[in-house]
Amino acid sequence: MKLAELLTPQLTFCNVHGASKKRLLEKSSELISGVIEQVNAGQIFEALTAREQLGSTGIGNGIAIPHCRIPRLQNTAGCLIKLQQPVDFDAIDNQPVDLLFFLLVPENTLKGHLEALKLIAENFSNADYCNRLRAASSDADLYAAALGTP
């Protein structure tokens, strides 16, 4: 699996404002539902919130990988967001988050879900990769940085 299979330019957002974790999940749900017509913002928000109640998806170093299963979703989809300002996300290292990769998976998908999470986590474990994302100043720059293209 490659990141280009999960992420599109339409689901890459740079300099998003998020006042709190809850508001960020709401805003992200709205952004995602504006692109993926099969789902609505409320459905995404509810699924993301339920997942966060199991434990924060903030993995440390300013990164979070919120993920959830969505009924009626046809294909796994990703959404990359770089925040204007870091937000407290209850991360495991207690540091605020500024880079988020949302992963939405069809309800009955198993193998692809774990494979996608592994790919995303591997990318975010690379400090140079994260620095490129943080240096992006537009949606297009962020998308190019995410895929490693100039």
trRosetta pair geometry for C-beta under 8 A, 3 or more apart (Angstrom, degrees):
i j d omega theta_ij theta_ji phi_ij phi_ji
1 5 5.7 -108 -161 53 79 142
1 6 7.5 53 170 -36 113 107
1 112 7.3 127 -85 -143 145 76
1 115 5.1 114 3 142 143 118
1 116 6.3 -93 143 -82 159 63
1 119 5.5 -103 95 -48 109 150
2 5 5.2 107 64 -7 72 100
2 119 7.6 179 -131 -154 16 148
3 6 5.8 -68 -159 41 45 105
3 7 5.6 -7 164 17 84 118
3 78 7.6 -68 -161 53 73 162
3 119 6.4 -172 -71 150 74 123
3 120 7.7 114 -108 -87 96 65
3 123 6.6 58 -74 -63 134 154
3 146 6.3 -150 151 150 144 94
3 147 6.0 -162 90 -104 120 66
4 7 6.6 -71 -116 57 28 83
4 147 5.8 59 -73 -122 92 119
6 76 6.3 -46 -116 121 87 102
6 77 6.8 133 -166 -156 65 26
6 78 3.6 50 151 -5 103 125
6 103 7.2 -30 -165 -119 131 91
6 116 5.8 125 -91 -141 140 114
6 119 7.6 161 -8 88 144 137
6 120 7.7 -84 94 -66 167 105
7 11 6.2 -137 -151 81 63 107
7 12 6.4 65 180 -66 109 103
7 78 4.5 -52 -73 81 75 118
7 79 7.6 150 -121 -87 82 20
7 80 5.8 21 -131 -16 132 112
7 143 7.2 -180 143 -135 117 84
7 146 6.1 -78 116 128 166 144
7 147 7.4 -152 80 -64 126 95
8 11 5.0 74 56 20 83 97
8 12 7.2 -143 95 -17 42 94
8 35 7.6 176 72 176 126 142
8 77 8.0 -37 4 -149 105 95
9 12 5.6 -62 -147 27 36 118
9 139 6.9 89 -174 143 80 107
9 140 6.8 12 -145 -104 115 64
9 143 4.9 4 -109 -108 71 166
10 35 4.8 143 137 -130 115 131
11 31 7.7 119 -136 138 65 100
11 32 6.7 45 -131 -115 107 71
11 35 5.5 -149 -73 77 88 168
11 36 8.0 33 -84 -35 126 98
11 77 6.7 -171 -89 173 173 105
11 78 6.5 138 117 97 135 54
11 79 4.3 -99 176 -107 105 74
11 80 7.1 97 125 19 78 66
12 79 7.5 -164 -75 -158 38 54
12 80 4.9 5 -121 60 76 103
12 139 5.3 125 103 -169 89 84
12 140 8.0 111 96 -80 129 23
12 142 5.2 177 167 98 111 109
12 143 4.1 133 78 -74 172 92
12 146 6.7 -138 -122 7 130 147
13 16 5.0 50 131 -54 118 118
13 31 5.9 -41 -43 -165 154 153
13 79 7.3 10 7 178 104 95
13 80 7.2 175 31 93 61 58
13 81 4.9 -5 68 -113 101 77
13 82 7.3 -161 102 31 58 65
13 139 6.0 -23 -113 -108 34 102
13 142 7.5 -38 78 74 15 158
14 82 4.9 3 -130 52 62 114
14 136 5.5 -116 -116 121 133 110
14 137 6.8 100 155 153 147 15
14 138 5.5 143 51 167 151 12
14 139 5.0 -147 7 -72 100 46
14 141 6.7 39 -70 61 161 94
14 142 4.3 -176 -71 -29 108 136
15 82 6.5 2 -40 95 41 94
15 83 7.5 49 -137 173 24 21
15 84 4.8 55 -161 -79 69 81
15 137 7.6 28 -39 -161 124 47
16 24 7.8 101 124 -137 120 87
16 27 6.6 150 177 131 120 135
16 28 7.7 71 160 -79 161 78
16 31 7.6 -52 -116 -55 139 155
16 81 5.1 -32 19 -165 143 109
16 82 7.0 134 15 76 87 43
16 83 5.5 -61 69 -109 80 55
16 84 6.7 -139 75 -17 28 83
17 27 7.6 -146 79 -132 65 169
17 83 7.4 93 -111 -157 20 81
17 84 5.2 -5 -88 17 65 130
17 85 7.5 27 -131 25 66 92
18 21 7.8 48 162 -93 120 23
18 23 5.9 158 -160 96 67 94
18 24 3.3 34 -150 -89 132 100
18 27 6.2 -141 -99 39 84 142
18 83 5.4 -66 21 -125 111 122
18 84 7.9 165 15 32 68 85
18 85 7.8 -148 53 67 72 75
18 87 4.6 -61 103 -47 112 151
19 23 4.7 14 51 60 90 156
19 24 7.6 -166 41 -46 46 79
19 87 7.3 85 112 -116 11 120
20 23 4.6 88 49 13 81 103
20 24 6.7 -143 90 -8 39 89
20 87 6.5 155 -137 -163 15 119
20 88 7.4 -21 -143 56 63 91
21 24 5.7 -58 -147 37 27 113
21 25 6.4 27 155 -18 64 105
21 52 7.5 151 160 -163 125 155
21 87 6.2 160 -68 141 57 117
21 88 6.4 -73 -40 95 103 69
21 89 5.2 134 -102 -116 109 57
21 90 6.7 8 -79 -2 161 96
22 25 5.8 -55 -151 35 31 110
22 26 6.5 31 151 -18 64 105
22 49 7.8 39 -126 -106 79 110
23 26 5.5 -52 -149 37 35 114
23 27 6.1 34 153 -18 68 106
24 27 5.7 -51 -141 39 31 110
24 28 6.1 31 158 -18 64 109
24 83 7.5 -32 -122 -97 127 126
24 87 5.6 164 -45 80 145 168
24 89 7.7 -57 61 -96 152 100
24 100 7.6 140 162 -24 126 163
25 28 5.8 -54 -141 39 27 111
25 29 6.3 34 155 -23 61 106
25 45 5.8 109 139 -136 96 79
25 48 5.0 -176 -156 111 114 134
25 49 6.2 114 146 -68 156 80
25 52 7.2 -82 -87 -21 149 150
25 66 7.0 179 -110 -136 94 166
26 29 5.8 -57 -152 33 27 113
26 30 6.6 27 152 -18 63 105
26 41 7.5 51 -166 169 61 115
26 45 5.6 30 -104 -115 56 132
27 30 5.7 -55 -154 35 32 113
27 31 6.4 32 151 -19 66 105
28 31 5.6 -51 -146 36 34 112
28 32 6.2 31 156 -17 67 107
28 44 7.8 -128 110 135 80 128
28 48 7.5 113 85 -92 121 174
28 66 7.5 99 106 62 160 147
28 79 6.6 140 -168 110 99 142
28 81 6.1 -88 -107 -36 108 157
28 100 7.2 -70 -99 108 147 144
28 102 5.8 152 170 -54 132 149
29 32 5.9 -56 -144 39 28 109
29 33 6.1 22 160 -14 65 111
29 41 4.3 103 132 -160 98 74
29 42 7.4 108 153 -54 140 16
29 44 3.9 167 -138 91 94 113
29 45 4.0 -46 -56 -58 169 83
29 48 6.6 -136 -72 12 108 137
30 33 6.1 -59 -140 41 26 105
30 34 6.4 34 156 -28 61 107
30 41 4.6 19 -86 -117 55 138
31 34 5.8 -57 -157 27 27 117
31 35 7.3 9 153 -6 60 107
31 79 6.8 130 105 -166 112 142
31 81 7.6 111 72 -87 161 122
32 35 6.2 -71 -161 40 35 101
32 36 5.9 -12 163 21 77 112
32 39 7.5 -18 125 84 103 121
32 41 7.6 134 62 -106 83 69
32 44 5.6 159 78 -141 130 168
32 77 7.5 131 -157 114 108 129
32 79 5.1 -86 -90 -56 102 156
32 102 6.5 -91 -72 102 138 149
32 104 6.8 125 -176 -28 145 143
33 36 6.3 -67 -118 62 34 81
33 39 5.7 -109 -111 101 87 80
33 40 5.3 53 -145 -157 142 29
33 41 4.2 -114 17 -61 151 67
33 43 7.8 122 -94 48 126 93
33 44 5.8 -144 -53 -1 103 135
36 39 5.5 12 111 35 111 99
36 73 7.3 7 170 -129 139 96
36 77 5.9 -160 -78 29 140 176
36 104 7.4 -126 18 75 172 155
38 72 5.5 -162 168 131 109 98
38 73 5.8 140 100 -109 133 49
38 74 6.1 165 -44 -10 166 93
39 43 5.2 -125 -167 79 91 130
39 44 5.7 92 143 -53 128 97
39 70 5.5 -22 -99 179 145 140
39 72 6.9 156 -78 85 79 103
39 73 6.0 -3 -48 -81 124 92
39 104 7.5 -126 18 -176 166 151
40 43 5.0 95 59 7 75 104
40 44 7.3 -147 97 -3 38 89
41 44 5.8 -59 -149 39 33 109
41 45 6.0 32 156 -20 69 110
42 45 5.7 -55 -142 39 29 111
42 46 6.1 31 159 -21 64 108
43 46 5.9 -55 -147 35 26 112
43 47 6.5 21 156 -14 61 109
43 70 6.6 86 140 -144 111 101
43 71 7.8 -102 -168 48 129 88
44 47 5.9 -62 -150 39 29 107
44 48 6.1 25 156 -16 67 110
44 68 7.5 142 -156 66 59 136
44 70 6.7 -11 -97 -101 69 129
44 104 6.9 -47 -126 -101 103 132
45 48 5.9 -58 -143 40 28 108
45 49 6.0 27 159 -19 65 111
46 49 5.9 -56 -144 38 25 110
46 50 6.3 28 156 -20 62 107
47 50 5.8 -52 -147 34 29 112
47 51 6.5 29 154 -18 62 105
47 68 3.7 132 144 154 105 148
47 69 6.7 -137 -159 64 130 47
47 70 5.8 -100 -25 -86 174 75
47 104 7.9 80 98 -126 143 91
48 51 5.8 -57 -152 36 32 111
48 52 6.3 31 152 -19 66 107
48 66 5.3 29 -147 172 108 127
48 68 5.2 -115 -77 -20 51 140
48 102 7.4 -35 -104 -138 129 112
49 52 5.7 -54 -146 37 32 111
49 53 6.6 40 152 -27 63 101
50 53 5.8 -51 -155 26 32 115
50 54 7.5 35 148 -21 59 98
50 68 7.1 96 62 -126 96 127
51 54 5.8 -51 -166 23 40 113
51 57 6.8 21 131 -44 112 123
51 66 6.8 124 89 -162 132 77
51 67 6.5 -150 -179 79 164 52
51 68 4.7 -131 -29 -86 138 94
52 55 7.6 -116 -166 78 36 24
52 56 6.3 23 -153 -108 80 49
52 57 6.5 -81 -99 -3 75 95
52 66 6.9 -21 -67 -124 100 104
52 90 7.8 106 -172 54 104 134
56 64 7.5 -78 169 -127 91 111
56 89 6.3 127 -162 139 122 77
56 90 3.9 -159 -80 102 143 101
56 91 6.1 -140 135 -91 141 29
56 92 6.9 -171 79 -49 116 66
57 64 5.2 85 103 -172 85 88
57 65 5.2 -117 167 71 111 56
57 66 4.7 149 64 -87 151 48
57 67 6.5 156 -126 12 150 77
57 89 7.9 -65 68 159 66 119
58 63 7.3 139 -156 91 59 44
58 64 4.3 -39 -95 -95 60 98
58 89 4.0 142 -74 107 131 110
58 90 5.8 158 19 81 133 54
58 91 2.8 -105 138 -94 127 74
58 92 6.4 -175 100 -5 83 64
58 93 8.0 -120 135 31 105 73
58 97 5.3 -118 -122 -63 108 128
59 63 5.3 -34 58 94 97 98
59 64 6.6 155 5 -110 75 37
59 65 6.1 21 -19 7 124 101
59 91 6.8 -48 35 -149 19 99
59 92 6.5 0 -150 15 29 117
59 121 6.9 -159 -143 -123 172 95
59 124 7.1 92 72 112 138 141
60 63 6.7 -3 75 47 40 90
60 91 5.6 147 -77 165 42 117
60 92 5.2 -52 -55 63 98 97
60 93 4.0 82 -124 -9 95 120
60 95 6.7 73 -148 37 56 114
61 93 7.0 67 -33 27 49 152
61 95 7.1 50 -76 70 13 145
61 124 7.7 153 82 161 123 97
61 130 7.0 -54 141 -128 120 171
62 86 6.2 -81 -134 -114 99 124
62 91 7.9 -61 -83 -68 18 171
62 95 6.0 -65 -62 124 62 120
62 96 6.8 16 -116 96 76 59
62 97 5.5 133 -167 -132 47 41
62 98 4.8 -16 -176 26 113 89
62 99 5.9 68 128 18 92 92
62 130 7.5 117 74 -172 113 133
63 91 7.9 106 62 -126 47 136
63 97 6.4 -171 -27 -138 2 94
63 99 5.0 -24 -106 77 73 103
63 100 7.5 155 -161 -87 52 42
63 101 7.9 1 -168 5 96 94
63 124 4.8 123 -157 -173 159 134
63 130 7.0 -86 -67 -115 122 126
64 89 5.0 -95 -65 154 143 158
64 91 6.6 -115 -78 -90 94 101
64 97 4.5 7 -19 -142 110 155
64 99 7.5 165 26 91 63 55
64 100 4.7 -13 68 -111 95 88
64 101 7.8 -176 94 30 53 58
65 100 7.3 172 -85 -158 31 61
65 101 5.2 -10 -117 66 77 92
65 102 7.9 166 -165 -90 46 25
65 103 6.5 13 177 -2 90 113
65 117 6.7 112 146 -139 143 82
65 120 5.5 126 -126 122 132 135
65 121 6.6 -59 -35 -72 162 79
65 124 7.3 -139 -59 2 114 158
66 100 6.4 9 9 -169 101 114
66 101 8.0 179 37 85 63 43
66 102 5.1 -17 74 -112 97 76
66 103 7.4 177 95 27 49 68
67 102 7.0 159 -84 -165 52 49
67 103 3.9 -8 -111 65 102 100
67 104 7.4 -163 -148 -71 62 32
67 105 6.8 34 -178 -9 101 109
67 113 7.6 125 168 -163 135 96
67 117 6.5 -48 -46 -90 169 107
68 103 7.8 151 21 88 47 66
68 104 6.4 -12 66 -117 77 65
68 105 7.2 -166 99 30 33 84
69 104 8.0 117 -125 -165 18 58
69 105 5.2 -47 -104 79 63 93
69 106 7.2 -2 -155 119 81 22
69 107 4.9 90 165 -115 112 50
69 109 7.5 -177 -124 45 99 86
69 113 7.7 -26 -83 -105 92 143
70 73 4.0 69 89 -25 109 129
70 104 5.1 5 -5 -172 131 104
70 105 7.0 143 17 66 79 39
70 106 6.8 -60 66 -110 74 32
70 107 6.6 -107 83 -55 28 77
71 107 4.7 28 -92 -49 56 137
72 107 7.7 47 -3 -12 39 117
73 76 7.9 76 135 -86 124 32
73 77 7.2 -119 -170 7 125 109
73 104 6.0 -148 -134 145 163 108
73 105 7.2 133 87 124 142 19
73 106 4.6 -147 85 -93 91 65
73 107 7.1 135 35 -20 93 72
74 106 6.6 -43 154 -84 6 123
75 106 6.9 -11 -89 -39 9 114
76 103 7.0 -7 -172 -171 99 88
76 104 6.9 167 -154 89 52 56
76 105 5.0 -1 -112 -113 92 67
76 106 6.7 -86 -62 -3 64 82
76 109 6.3 -139 -63 120 105 174
76 112 5.5 -147 -32 138 147 126
76 113 7.1 -167 -107 -85 131 59
76 116 5.8 -149 167 -58 148 158
77 103 7.7 164 86 -152 44 46
77 104 4.9 -7 60 59 90 103
78 101 6.0 -15 -166 -176 110 94
78 102 6.6 148 -160 80 53 58
78 103 5.5 -16 -103 -100 79 67
78 104 7.6 -172 -79 22 31 72
78 116 7.3 -162 -66 -174 114 123
78 120 7.3 178 -124 -86 136 126
79 101 7.2 156 77 -160 47 47
79 102 4.1 -6 56 54 101 109
79 104 7.6 40 -6 -7 104 105
80 99 7.8 -19 -166 -167 87 83
80 100 7.4 159 -154 88 43 55
80 101 5.4 -13 -102 -106 71 77
80 102 7.9 -150 -66 22 27 72
80 133 7.7 -114 179 -140 127 124
80 142 6.4 -175 114 150 122 115
80 143 7.4 152 58 -93 134 59
80 146 5.5 -102 -67 -92 175 151
81 99 7.5 158 87 -155 57 40
81 100 4.6 -7 59 61 101 100
81 101 7.8 -176 23 -79 69 33
81 102 7.1 41 -3 -12 110 103
82 98 6.6 22 -161 153 66 83
82 99 5.9 -11 -107 -104 70 70
82 133 6.1 -175 -85 162 123 92
82 134 6.9 168 -143 -106 126 44
82 136 6.2 157 0 67 165 113
82 142 5.6 -144 -2 -117 127 135
83 86 6.3 122 84 -91 134 32
83 87 6.1 -134 -146 -8 168 101
83 97 7.3 94 4 114 140 71
83 98 4.7 -121 49 -146 103 62
83 99 7.6 -122 9 -59 86 32
83 100 7.4 62 -35 -2 101 104
85 98 7.4 -100 153 -109 19 103
86 95 7.8 -51 179 156 147 78
86 96 3.4 105 145 118 116 121
86 97 6.0 152 -155 67 86 25
86 98 4.3 -64 -89 -60 80 95
87 96 5.7 155 68 -163 16 104
87 97 5.8 -34 62 59 74 82
87 98 7.6 132 11 -83 68 53
88 96 5.3 -63 -74 -104 46 86
88 97 7.8 85 -157 12 8 83
89 96 6.7 103 1 -152 85 49
89 97 3.9 5 1 1 141 129
91 94 6.4 -144 74 -48 80 12
91 95 5.6 -46 71 56 137 64
91 96 7.5 162 7 -116 126 9
91 97 5.9 144 -53 -58 127 100
97 100 6.3 65 152 -65 126 93
98 134 6.9 56 110 -111 128 100
99 124 7.1 172 112 -126 132 112
99 130 6.4 -134 1 -143 166 91
99 133 5.6 64 -117 120 133 140
99 134 6.9 -79 -59 -70 118 83
101 120 5.0 -164 102 -156 152 129
101 124 7.2 -133 1 -55 131 129
103 113 7.6 123 143 -147 127 71
103 116 5.7 147 -147 127 137 127
103 117 6.5 -141 46 -79 171 74
103 120 6.6 -117 -57 -26 130 158
105 109 4.9 -124 175 65 103 125
105 112 7.0 163 -139 97 111 99
105 113 4.5 33 -129 -100 162 102
105 116 7.3 179 -85 45 112 146
106 109 4.6 94 63 -19 88 112
109 112 4.9 -50 -180 52 121 110
109 113 5.3 134 115 -38 99 99
110 113 6.1 -71 -162 24 20 113
110 114 7.2 1 160 -5 59 106
111 114 6.4 -65 -156 39 33 102
111 115 6.1 29 154 -17 69 114
112 115 5.5 -59 -142 42 32 114
112 116 6.0 34 159 -22 68 108
113 116 6.0 -58 -150 35 24 109
113 117 6.5 21 154 -15 61 107
114 117 5.7 -53 -146 37 33 111
114 118 6.3 36 154 -21 65 106
115 118 5.8 -56 -151 35 29 113
115 119 6.5 30 153 -19 63 106
116 119 5.7 -53 -149 35 32 112
116 120 6.4 29 155 -16 65 107
117 120 5.8 -57 -146 39 31 110
117 121 6.1 28 157 -17 66 110
118 121 5.9 -58 -144 40 27 109
118 122 6.2 30 157 -21 64 107
119 122 5.8 -56 -149 34 27 112
119 123 6.6 26 155 -17 62 105
120 123 5.9 -56 -153 35 31 110
120 124 6.3 18 155 -9 66 111
121 124 5.9 -61 -143 45 30 105
121 125 6.2 37 155 -30 65 105
122 125 5.7 -53 -148 26 29 114
122 126 7.5 30 153 -22 58 100
123 126 6.2 -61 -169 23 36 110
123 129 5.4 -146 179 160 74 160
123 146 7.8 43 170 -160 149 70
124 129 6.9 -120 -98 98 27 125
124 130 6.2 68 -150 -74 60 105
126 129 3.9 69 87 5 110 115
126 130 6.8 169 90 -11 59 83
127 130 5.7 -57 -149 39 35 110
127 131 6.2 37 153 -22 68 106
128 131 5.6 -53 -146 36 32 114
128 132 6.5 36 153 -22 64 102
129 132 5.9 -54 -155 31 30 111
129 133 6.7 28 149 -16 63 104
129 145 8.0 132 -165 161 59 88
129 148 7.8 -47 -118 -79 93 96
130 133 5.6 -53 -151 36 35 112
130 134 6.2 32 153 -17 68 108
131 134 5.7 -56 -144 40 32 110
131 135 6.2 32 155 -22 65 108
132 135 5.8 -58 -147 35 29 111
132 136 7.2 48 150 -41 60 92
132 145 4.1 180 142 -159 101 110
132 148 8.0 63 109 -102 167 57
133 136 5.9 -38 -164 0 36 117
133 142 6.4 52 -148 -143 72 79
133 145 5.1 166 -85 121 49 131
133 146 6.4 61 -98 -75 102 73
135 141 8.0 -106 109 155 72 125
135 145 7.1 164 63 -107 89 151
136 141 3.9 164 -149 115 88 103
136 142 3.9 128 139 -76 161 65
136 144 7.8 156 -113 55 118 85
136 145 4.9 -120 -63 3 119 144
137 141 5.5 37 42 41 59 159
138 141 4.5 97 51 7 78 103
138 142 6.9 -142 92 -6 41 87
139 142 5.7 -58 -150 36 29 112
139 143 6.4 30 153 -20 65 106
140 143 5.8 -52 -147 35 31 112
140 144 6.4 29 155 -16 64 107
141 144 5.8 -57 -148 39 30 110
141 145 6.1 30 154 -19 66 108
142 145 5.7 -54 -145 38 29 111
142 146 6.3 34 154 -24 64 106
143 146 5.7 -54 -149 32 29 113
143 147 6.6 9 159 -3 64 108
144 147 6.3 -67 -148 47 28 97
144 149 4.8 -96 -155 77 79 86
144 150 6.7 -31 176 118 126 13
145 148 7.5 32 -175 -75 30 32
